[in-house]
Amino acid sequence: MTQKITLRMSAAAAPYVQPGSPRDVKLKAACGRVSLGASDLVVLLYFLAHDPDGEIKQTALKSLRELPEDVLRQVVHHPETNTKILDVIARLHFLKRAVAEEITQHQNCGEATRAYLAEKGIPNLQGGSAPEQADPSATADDVDRDAEAADEETVNEEDEAFKSKYQLSQQLGVSEKIKMSLTGDKEWRSILIKDSNKLVSGAVVKNPRITEAEILAISKSKIQNDEIVRLICANKEWTKNYMIRKALVENSKTPLAAALRFMATLSDKDLSGLAKSKNVSSVIATQARRVLLNKSKKG
């Protein structure tokens, strides 16, 4: 039996999700173009991310993914933020380490959320867990866990807009592609990172709009452009992220010196996985075993 989750919604936000609300009004709200406080906005987007209308649902989910850090921190700092909202923020924004760490300290953070963040390399700074929260004053009670499947940024390659951009990219010259790599949106970056010309694909990671989630995906991929991996390794902001460092260690394109440096920062659990892995170089696997052995001797 599916557990029912209840959430409180303010009077200012409720009209956007009430039965009979005009579609254009709901779509505008799903874009985040409403005058609401941070907490009310996130709850509203969460409800709209489960709307039966596919466009409203995807638009709201996109807005949730793109919430700026200052808004997220306002929500996470609020003592009454619901367990469910904390969980969704954790899954969509775990790459924002400061936000993720604050979630683990929140009194309403659930055990499942802390476990999920721990898997992503975020330590449990509180050391406890809270029971699931239920609020009898909520306006709806059938919110499910669909947003969990969207914990990483993705591009729908079946979308017509994506297809049209892909077709257009086939007609662009190298200089035009480089310009688009440097200035284009997520769909353009997703297309051009795979370009066979290394100047084009390399320019993508220099795009000021690129997100850590995209960098993580690139670090995990079998990218053929070695220069891209070197650029990621050299970026101190990106390599502050544990998951990116782990992905770089596992990537065969990562320079050995950088991979060994990042490996020294990994948890024993991940080192154990590397030591047994057949998907990394023998040098990495051997070094992982050596590090674990030295730790056990010291212990």
C-alpha atoms as a printed R data frame, in Angstrom:
    type eleno elety resid chain resno       x      y       z
1   ATOM     1    CA   MET     A     1   0.000  0.000   0.000
2   ATOM     2    CA   THR     A     2   1.392  3.398  -1.018
3   ATOM     3    CA   GLN     A     3   2.111  5.675   1.930
4   ATOM     4    CA   LYS     A     4   0.239  8.960   1.773
5   ATOM     5    CA   ILE     A     5   2.294 12.079   2.288
6   ATOM     6    CA   THR     A     6   0.720 15.322   3.433
7   ATOM     7    CA   LEU     A     7   2.139 18.789   2.952
8   ATOM     8    CA   ARG     A     8   1.106 22.220   4.133
9   ATOM     9    CA   MET     A     9   0.486 24.782   1.404
10  ATOM    10    CA   SER     A    10  -0.116 28.475   2.003
11  ATOM    11    CA   ALA     A    11  -3.262 30.287   0.914
12  ATOM    12    CA   ALA     A    12  -1.146 32.232  -1.582
13  ATOM    13    CA   ALA     A    13   0.071 29.074  -3.322
14  ATOM    14    CA   ALA     A    14  -3.074 26.932  -3.133
15  ATOM    15    CA   PRO     A    15  -4.944 28.569  -6.067
16  ATOM    16    CA   TYR     A    16  -2.310 27.293  -8.488
17  ATOM    17    CA   VAL     A    17  -3.066 23.637  -7.726
18  ATOM    18    CA   GLN     A    18  -6.794 23.718  -6.968
19  ATOM    19    CA   PRO     A    19  -9.111 21.727  -9.258
20  ATOM    20    CA   GLY     A    20 -10.171 23.952 -12.122
21  ATOM    21    CA   SER     A    21  -7.069 26.168 -12.087
22  ATOM    22    CA   PRO     A    22  -6.481 27.374 -15.678
23  ATOM    23    CA   ARG     A    23  -3.728 25.473 -17.461
24  ATOM    24    CA   ASP     A    24  -1.849 28.650 -18.435
25  ATOM    25    CA   VAL     A    25  -1.836 29.754 -14.807
26  ATOM    26    CA   LYS     A    26  -0.474 26.392 -13.663
27  ATOM    27    CA   LEU     A    27   2.147 26.432 -16.413
28  ATOM    28    CA   LYS     A    28   3.262 29.919 -15.395
29  ATOM    29    CA   ALA     A    29   3.560 28.709 -11.804
30  ATOM    30    CA   ALA     A    30   5.502 25.639 -12.953
31  ATOM    31    CA   CYS     A    31   8.028 28.013 -14.518
32  ATOM    32    CA   GLY     A    32   8.451 29.626 -11.094
33  ATOM    33    CA   ARG     A    33   7.012 32.938 -12.250
34  ATOM    34    CA   VAL     A    34   4.958 33.570  -9.117
35  ATOM    35    CA   SER     A    35   5.433 35.904  -6.156
36  ATOM    36    CA   LEU     A    36   5.924 33.475  -3.300
37  ATOM    37    CA   GLY     A    37   8.421 32.948  -0.524
38  ATOM    38    CA   ALA     A    38  11.086 30.281  -0.977
39  ATOM    39    CA   SER     A    39   9.330 27.572   1.036
40  ATOM    40    CA   ASP     A    40   5.932 28.154  -0.588
41  ATOM    41    CA   LEU     A    41   7.518 28.151  -4.040
42  ATOM    42    CA   VAL     A    42   9.272 24.825  -3.512
43  ATOM    43    CA   VAL     A    43   6.130 23.154  -2.150
44  ATOM    44    CA   LEU     A    44   4.131 24.501  -5.097
45  ATOM    45    CA   LEU     A    45   6.693 23.232  -7.620
46  ATOM    46    CA   TYR     A    46   6.697 19.871  -5.879
47  ATOM    47    CA   PHE     A    47   2.909 19.546  -6.290
48  ATOM    48    CA   LEU     A    48   3.060 20.676  -9.919
49  ATOM    49    CA   ALA     A    49   5.856 18.168 -10.594
50  ATOM    50    CA   HIS     A    50   3.185 15.506 -10.052
51  ATOM    51    CA   ASP     A    51   0.526 17.136 -12.230
52  ATOM    52    CA   PRO     A    52  -1.143 14.766 -14.733
53  ATOM    53    CA   ASP     A    53  -0.356 17.263 -17.521
54  ATOM    54    CA   GLY     A    54   3.037 16.148 -18.851
55  ATOM    55    CA   GLU     A    55   4.243 19.629 -19.847
56  ATOM    56    CA   ILE     A    56   3.342 21.138 -16.470
57  ATOM    57    CA   LYS     A    57   4.985 18.213 -14.692
58  ATOM    58    CA   GLN     A    58   8.257 18.439 -16.652
59  ATOM    59    CA   THR     A    59   8.368 22.239 -16.428
60  ATOM    60    CA   ALA     A    60   7.943 22.166 -12.655
61  ATOM    61    CA   LEU     A    61  10.592 19.470 -12.295
62  ATOM    62    CA   LYS     A    62  12.974 21.543 -14.419
63  ATOM    63    CA   SER     A    63  12.298 24.548 -12.175
64  ATOM    64    CA   LEU     A    64  13.025 22.431  -9.099
65  ATOM    65    CA   ARG     A    65  16.325 21.346 -10.624
66  ATOM    66    CA   GLU     A    66  17.329 24.913 -11.430
67  ATOM    67    CA   LEU     A    67  16.498 26.539  -8.081
68  ATOM    68    CA   PRO     A    68  19.370 28.826  -7.029
69  ATOM    69    CA   GLU     A    69  21.358 27.944  -3.944
70  ATOM    70    CA   ASP     A    70  20.124 30.934  -1.930
71  ATOM    71    CA   VAL     A    71  16.503 29.774  -2.344
72  ATOM    72    CA   LEU     A    72  17.398 26.201  -1.426
73  ATOM    73    CA   ARG     A    73  19.208 27.306   1.715
74  ATOM    74    CA   GLN     A    74  16.221 29.396   2.813
75  ATOM    75    CA   VAL     A    75  14.047 26.294   2.551
76  ATOM    76    CA   VAL     A    76  16.558 24.037   4.279
77  ATOM    77    CA   HIS     A    77  17.039 26.542   7.111
78  ATOM    78    CA   HIS     A    78  13.303 26.684   7.845
79  ATOM    79    CA   PRO     A    79  12.622 24.478  10.894
80  ATOM    80    CA   GLU     A    80   9.223 23.296   9.606
81  ATOM    81    CA   THR     A    81  10.326 22.175   6.142
82  ATOM    82    CA   ASN     A    82   8.657 18.827   5.438
83  ATOM    83    CA   THR     A    83  10.609 15.569   5.314
84  ATOM    84    CA   LYS     A    84   9.431 14.994   1.747
85  ATOM    85    CA   ILE     A    85  10.642 18.391   0.524
86  ATOM    86    CA   LEU     A    86  14.037 17.862   2.141
87  ATOM    87    CA   ASP     A    87  14.279 14.499   0.386
88  ATOM    88    CA   VAL     A    88  13.513 15.930  -3.047
89  ATOM    89    CA   ILE     A    89  16.007 18.782  -2.599
90  ATOM    90    CA   ALA     A    90  18.621 16.254  -1.501
91  ATOM    91    CA   ARG     A    91  18.083 14.094  -4.587
92  ATOM    92    CA   LEU     A    92  18.028 16.956  -7.077
93  ATOM    93    CA   HIS     A    93  20.751 19.102  -5.495
94  ATOM    94    CA   PHE     A    94  23.167 16.776  -3.707
95  ATOM    95    CA   LEU     A    95  25.962 18.270  -5.815
96  ATOM    96    CA   LYS     A    96  25.534 21.532  -3.861
97  ATOM    97    CA   ARG     A    97  27.488 20.194  -0.917
98  ATOM    98    CA   ALA     A    98  26.700 23.029   1.522
99  ATOM    99    CA   VAL     A    99  22.969 22.537   0.963
100 ATOM   100    CA   ALA     A   100  23.247 18.750   1.236
101 ATOM   101    CA   GLU     A   101  25.184 18.935   4.503
102 ATOM   102    CA   GLU     A   102  22.602 21.299   5.986
103 ATOM   103    CA   ILE     A   103  19.840 18.863   5.046
104 ATOM   104    CA   THR     A   104  21.503 16.113   7.103
105 ATOM   105    CA   GLN     A   105  21.341 18.397  10.146
106 ATOM   106    CA   HIS     A   106  17.678 19.301   9.759
107 ATOM   107    CA   GLN     A   107  15.372 17.928  12.445
108 ATOM   108    CA   ASN     A   108  12.960 16.598   9.801
109 ATOM   109    CA   CYS     A   109  15.558 14.882   7.621
110 ATOM   110    CA   GLY     A   110  14.540 11.244   7.231
111 ATOM   111    CA   GLU     A   111  16.763  8.195   7.471
112 ATOM   112    CA   ALA     A   112  16.319  7.364   3.776
113 ATOM   113    CA   THR     A   113  17.467 10.857   2.813
114 ATOM   114    CA   ARG     A   114  20.556 10.641   4.995
115 ATOM   115    CA   ALA     A   115  21.348  7.215   3.559
116 ATOM   116    CA   TYR     A   116  20.992  8.548   0.020
117 ATOM   117    CA   LEU     A   117  23.296 11.494   0.743
118 ATOM   118    CA   ALA     A   118  25.811  9.185   2.405
119 ATOM   119    CA   GLU     A   119  25.952  7.190  -0.845
120 ATOM   120    CA   LYS     A   120  26.767 10.454  -2.618
121 ATOM   121    CA   GLY     A   121  29.639 11.201  -0.254
122 ATOM   122    CA   ILE     A   122  27.796 13.616   2.043
123 ATOM   123    CA   PRO     A   123  28.528 12.872   5.726
124 ATOM   124    CA   ASN     A   124  25.737 12.672   8.282
125 ATOM   125    CA   LEU     A   125  26.614 15.699  10.401
126 ATOM   126    CA   GLN     A   126  23.859 15.074  12.942
127 ATOM   127    CA   GLY     A   127  24.175 11.358  13.447
128 ATOM   128    CA   GLY     A   128  20.464 10.707  13.863
129 ATOM   129    CA   SER     A   129  17.306 10.487  11.834
130 ATOM   130    CA   ALA     A   130  13.767 11.728  12.058
131 ATOM   131    CA   PRO     A   131  10.490  9.916  11.508
132 ATOM   132    CA   GLU     A   132   8.456 10.687   8.437
133 ATOM   133    CA   GLN     A   133   6.448 13.857   8.955
134 ATOM   134    CA   ALA     A   134   2.689 14.076   8.460
135 ATOM   135    CA   ASP     A   135   0.785 17.360   8.485
136 ATOM   136    CA   PRO     A   136  -2.997 17.175   8.867
137 ATOM   137    CA   SER     A   137  -3.499 20.698   7.490
138 ATOM   138    CA   ALA     A   138  -2.260 19.815   4.015
139 ATOM   139    CA   THR     A   139  -4.252 20.504   0.865
140 ATOM   140    CA   ALA     A   140  -3.360 17.216  -0.883
141 ATOM   141    CA   ASP     A   141  -2.245 13.777   0.243
142 ATOM   142    CA   ASP     A   142  -1.415 11.692  -2.808
143 ATOM   143    CA   VAL     A   143   2.083 12.957  -3.605
144 ATOM   144    CA   ASP     A   144   4.306 10.039  -4.671
145 ATOM   145    CA   ARG     A   145   8.064  9.673  -5.168
146 ATOM   146    CA   ASP     A   146   8.318 10.332  -8.917
147 ATOM   147    CA   ALA     A   147  10.899 13.087  -8.443
148 ATOM   148    CA   GLU     A   148  13.363 10.567  -7.036
149 ATOM   149    CA   ALA     A   149  14.005  9.259 -10.526
150 ATOM   150    CA   ALA     A   150  15.268 12.687 -11.548
151 ATOM   151    CA   ASP     A   151  18.171 13.014  -9.127
152 ATOM   152    CA   GLU     A   152  20.585 13.861 -11.928
153 ATOM   153    CA   GLU     A   153  20.190 16.329 -14.769
154 ATOM   154    CA   THR     A   154  19.205 14.643 -18.012
155 ATOM   155    CA   VAL     A   155  18.346 15.716 -21.538
156 ATOM   156    CA   ASN     A   156  15.456 14.039 -23.340
157 ATOM   157    CA   GLU     A   157  16.898 13.135 -26.741
158 ATOM   158    CA   GLU     A   158  13.428 12.224 -27.986
159 ATOM   159    CA   ASP     A   159  12.180 15.763 -27.401
160 ATOM   160    CA   GLU     A   160  11.421 17.650 -30.620
161 ATOM   161    CA   ALA     A   161  13.405 20.696 -29.496
162 ATOM   162    CA   PHE     A   162  16.462 18.505 -28.893
163 ATOM   163    CA   LYS     A   163  16.073 16.824 -32.279
164 ATOM   164    CA   SER     A   164  15.828 20.163 -34.074
165 ATOM   165    CA   LYS     A   165  18.991 21.420 -32.355
166 ATOM   166    CA   TYR     A   166  20.806 18.213 -33.212
167 ATOM   167    CA   GLN     A   167  19.818 18.561 -36.872
168 ATOM   168    CA   LEU     A   168  20.916 22.201 -36.860
169 ATOM   169    CA   SER     A   169  24.266 21.239 -35.342
170 ATOM   170    CA   GLN     A   170  24.975 19.075 -38.390
171 ATOM   171    CA   GLN     A   171  24.838 22.190 -40.547
172 ATOM   172    CA   LEU     A   172  27.081 24.412 -38.427
173 ATOM   173    CA   GLY     A   173  30.715 25.132 -39.186
174 ATOM   174    CA   VAL     A   174  33.446 24.613 -36.595
175 ATOM   175    CA   SER     A   175  33.578 28.269 -35.495
176 ATOM   176    CA   GLU     A   176  29.788 28.361 -35.099
177 ATOM   177    CA   LYS     A   177  29.842 25.153 -33.064
178 ATOM   178    CA   ILE     A   178  32.557 26.528 -30.790
179 ATOM   179    CA   LYS     A   179  30.492 29.661 -30.203
180 ATOM   180    CA   MET     A   180  27.433 27.546 -29.406
181 ATOM   181    CA   SER     A   181  29.512 25.342 -27.082
182 ATOM   182    CA   LEU     A   182  30.547 28.432 -25.140
183 ATOM   183    CA   THR     A   183  27.102 30.049 -24.957
184 ATOM   184    CA   GLY     A   184  24.443 27.388 -25.602
185 ATOM   185    CA   ASP     A   185  21.976 25.861 -23.168
186 ATOM   186    CA   LYS     A   186  22.063 22.364 -21.627
187 ATOM   187    CA   GLU     A   187  20.700 20.700 -24.765
188 ATOM   188    CA   TRP     A   188  23.356 22.314 -26.937
189 ATOM   189    CA   ARG     A   189  26.044 21.299 -24.452
190 ATOM   190    CA   SER     A   190  24.733 17.725 -24.440
191 ATOM   191    CA   ILE     A   191  24.988 17.615 -28.230
192 ATOM   192    CA   LEU     A   192  28.330 19.347 -28.702
193 ATOM   193    CA   ILE     A   193  30.220 17.542 -25.912
194 ATOM   194    CA   LYS     A   194  30.052 14.506 -28.247
195 ATOM   195    CA   ASP     A   195  31.382 16.378 -31.283
196 ATOM   196    CA   SER     A   196  34.358 14.711 -32.968
197 ATOM   197    CA   ASN     A   197  36.209 18.034 -33.192
198 ATOM   198    CA   LYS     A   198  38.124 18.431 -29.917
199 ATOM   199    CA   LEU     A   199  37.995 22.236 -30.120
200 ATOM   200    CA   VAL     A   200  34.204 22.056 -30.163
201 ATOM   201    CA   SER     A   201  33.772 19.489 -27.386
202 ATOM   202    CA   GLY     A   202  36.484 21.122 -25.291
203 ATOM   203    CA   ALA     A   203  34.706 24.476 -25.417
204 ATOM   204    CA   VAL     A   204  31.637 22.979 -23.728
205 ATOM   205    CA   VAL     A   205  33.325 22.756 -20.316
206 ATOM   206    CA   LYS     A   206  34.297 26.414 -20.635
207 ATOM   207    CA   ASN     A   207  30.638 27.422 -20.921
208 ATOM   208    CA   PRO     A   208  29.902 29.548 -17.809
209 ATOM   209    CA   ARG     A   209  26.411 28.017 -17.576
210 ATOM   210    CA   ILE     A   210  27.580 24.422 -17.259
211 ATOM   211    CA   THR     A   211  26.484 22.773 -14.011
212 ATOM   212    CA   GLU     A   212  28.251 20.402 -11.635
213 ATOM   213    CA   ALA     A   213  25.712 17.723 -12.547
214 ATOM   214    CA   GLU     A   214  26.829 17.983 -16.181
215 ATOM   215    CA   ILE     A   215  30.487 17.856 -15.143
216 ATOM   216    CA   LEU     A   216  29.741 14.725 -13.115
217 ATOM   217    CA   ALA     A   217  28.024 13.111 -16.098
218 ATOM   218    CA   ILE     A   218  30.978 13.994 -18.347
219 ATOM   219    CA   SER     A   219  33.428 12.632 -15.779
220 ATOM   220    CA   LYS     A   220  31.510  9.346 -15.734
221 ATOM   221    CA   SER     A   221  31.303  9.088 -19.518
222 ATOM   222    CA   LYS     A   222  33.736  7.513 -21.961
223 ATOM   223    CA   ILE     A   223  34.629 10.874 -23.425
224 ATOM   224    CA   GLN     A   224  37.269 10.698 -26.143
225 ATOM   225    CA   ASN     A   225  38.682 14.198 -25.666
226 ATOM   226    CA   ASP     A   226  41.518 13.934 -23.115
227 ATOM   227    CA   GLU     A   227  41.703 17.722 -22.818
228 ATOM   228    CA   ILE     A   228  38.203 17.851 -21.320
229 ATOM   229    CA   VAL     A   229  39.234 15.506 -18.506
230 ATOM   230    CA   ARG     A   230  42.375 17.555 -17.862
231 ATOM   231    CA   LEU     A   231  40.312 20.736 -17.653
232 ATOM   232    CA   ILE     A   232  37.966 19.138 -15.124
233 ATOM   233    CA   CYS     A   233  40.903 17.882 -13.058
234 ATOM   234    CA   ALA     A   234  42.408 21.370 -12.989
235 ATOM   235    CA   ASN     A   235  39.209 23.079 -11.823
236 ATOM   236    CA   LYS     A   236  39.380 23.325  -8.021
237 ATOM   237    CA   GLU     A   237  35.691 24.198  -7.677
238 ATOM   238    CA   TRP     A   238  34.547 21.083  -9.539
239 ATOM   239    CA   THR     A   239  36.981 18.768  -7.789
240 ATOM   240    CA   LYS     A   240  35.726 19.887  -4.387
241 ATOM   241    CA   ASN     A   241  32.806 17.615  -5.205
242 ATOM   242    CA   TYR     A   242  33.376 14.094  -3.902
243 ATOM   243    CA   MET     A   243  31.336 12.377  -6.628
244 ATOM   244    CA   ILE     A   244  33.296 14.157  -9.377
245 ATOM   245    CA   ARG     A   245  36.621 13.126  -7.814
246 ATOM   246    CA   LYS     A   246  35.415  9.518  -7.563
247 ATOM   247    CA   ALA     A   247  34.274  9.548 -11.209
248 ATOM   248    CA   LEU     A   248  37.639 10.943 -12.310
249 ATOM   249    CA   VAL     A   249  39.493  8.187 -10.458
250 ATOM   250    CA   GLU     A   250  37.384  5.619 -12.303
251 ATOM   251    CA   ASN     A   251  37.800  7.319 -15.704
252 ATOM   252    CA   SER     A   252  40.580  5.798 -17.808
253 ATOM   253    CA   LYS     A   253  41.186  9.180 -19.469
254 ATOM   254    CA   THR     A   254  42.169 10.856 -16.198
255 ATOM   255    CA   PRO     A   255  45.937 11.471 -15.942
256 ATOM   256    CA   LEU     A   256  47.402  8.941 -13.511
257 ATOM   257    CA   ALA     A   257  48.900 11.570 -11.204
258 ATOM   258    CA   ALA     A   258  45.523 13.287 -10.836
259 ATOM   259    CA   ALA     A   259  43.675  9.979 -10.351
260 ATOM   260    CA   LEU     A   260  46.056  8.945  -7.569
261 ATOM   261    CA   ARG     A   261  45.727 12.350  -5.906
262 ATOM   262    CA   PHE     A   262  41.941 12.182  -5.922
263 ATOM   263    CA   MET     A   263  41.959  8.545  -4.803
264 ATOM   264    CA   ALA     A   264  43.670  9.583  -1.568
265 ATOM   265    CA   THR     A   265  40.476 11.460  -0.635
266 ATOM   266    CA   LEU     A   266  38.049  8.568  -1.156
267 ATOM   267    CA   SER     A   267  36.270  6.592   1.549
268 ATOM   268    CA   ASP     A   268  37.323  3.078   2.521
269 ATOM   269    CA   LYS     A   269  34.129  1.752   0.943
270 ATOM   270    CA   ASP     A   270  34.981  3.303  -2.433
271 ATOM   271    CA   LEU     A   271  38.626  2.259  -2.159
272 ATOM   272    CA   SER     A   272  37.458 -1.304  -1.568
273 ATOM   273    CA   GLY     A   273  35.321 -1.094  -4.672
274 ATOM   274    CA   LEU     A   274  38.279  0.161  -6.719
275 ATOM   275    CA   ALA     A   275  40.523 -2.568  -5.355
276 ATOM   276    CA   LYS     A   276  38.109 -5.209  -6.672
277 ATOM   277    CA   SER     A   277  37.076 -3.435  -9.870
278 ATOM   278    CA   LYS     A   278  37.950 -4.780 -13.307
279 ATOM   279    CA   ASN     A   279  36.909 -1.487 -14.904
280 ATOM   280    CA   VAL     A   280  39.900  0.554 -13.695
281 ATOM   281    CA   SER     A   281  43.581  0.255 -14.542
282 ATOM   282    CA   SER     A   282  45.717 -2.237 -12.639
283 ATOM   283    CA   VAL     A   283  47.709  0.681 -11.219
284 ATOM   284    CA   ILE     A   284  44.588  2.206  -9.640
285 ATOM   285    CA   ALA     A   285  43.355 -1.135  -8.288
286 ATOM   286    CA   THR     A   286  46.772 -1.985  -6.859
287 ATOM   287    CA   GLN     A   287  47.148  1.426  -5.229
288 ATOM   288    CA   ALA     A   288  43.672  1.140  -3.698
289 ATOM   289    CA   ARG     A   289  44.627 -2.207  -2.153
290 ATOM   290    CA   ARG     A   290  47.881 -0.729  -0.875
291 ATOM   291    CA   VAL     A   291  46.119  2.236   0.749
292 ATOM   292    CA   LEU     A   292  43.606 -0.071   2.454
293 ATOM   293    CA   LEU     A   293  46.386 -2.355   3.684
294 ATOM   294    CA   ASN     A   294  48.318  0.577   5.162
295 ATOM   295    CA   LYS     A   295  45.171  1.829   6.890
296 ATOM   296    CA   SER     A   296  44.488 -1.588   8.398
297 ATOM   297    CA   LYS     A   297  48.052 -1.776   9.736
298 ATOM   298    CA   LYS     A   298  47.757  1.661  11.318
299 ATOM   299    CA   GLY     A   299  44.377  0.721  12.754
